[in-house]
Amino acid sequence: MPVISVDILQGRTDAAKAALARELTDAFQRTCGSARERIYVIIRDVPKEHWAIGGEMCTNLPAPAPALATEPAPSAAD
């Protein structure tokens, strides 16, 4: 029984987390061949107050890095 564990900053929607779980399951199944019903995905929402980058708590950083944004940045077309 494979278990995929992901820690992410709080703020993503339930739909985004469901999509992430599906994508991770698909990728594992494609690369390792396990049955879907045997693949477990655990997503942990971590508050900014409990996350640090480069020794600095996220709450003290001036703005989130693009990789840490909870929603996709708007594109130039938006």
Number of C-alpha atoms within 10 A of each C-alpha: 9 14 11 14 12 13 10 16 17 12 14 13 11 9 9 13 15 13 12 15 20 14 12 18 22 16 12 17 15 11 8 10 10 15 13 13 8 12 17 14 17 11 14 13 14 13 13 15 11 10 14 13 9 6 7 10 13 20 14 11 11 7 10 12 10 10 9 12 13 15 12 9 10 7 6 5 4 5
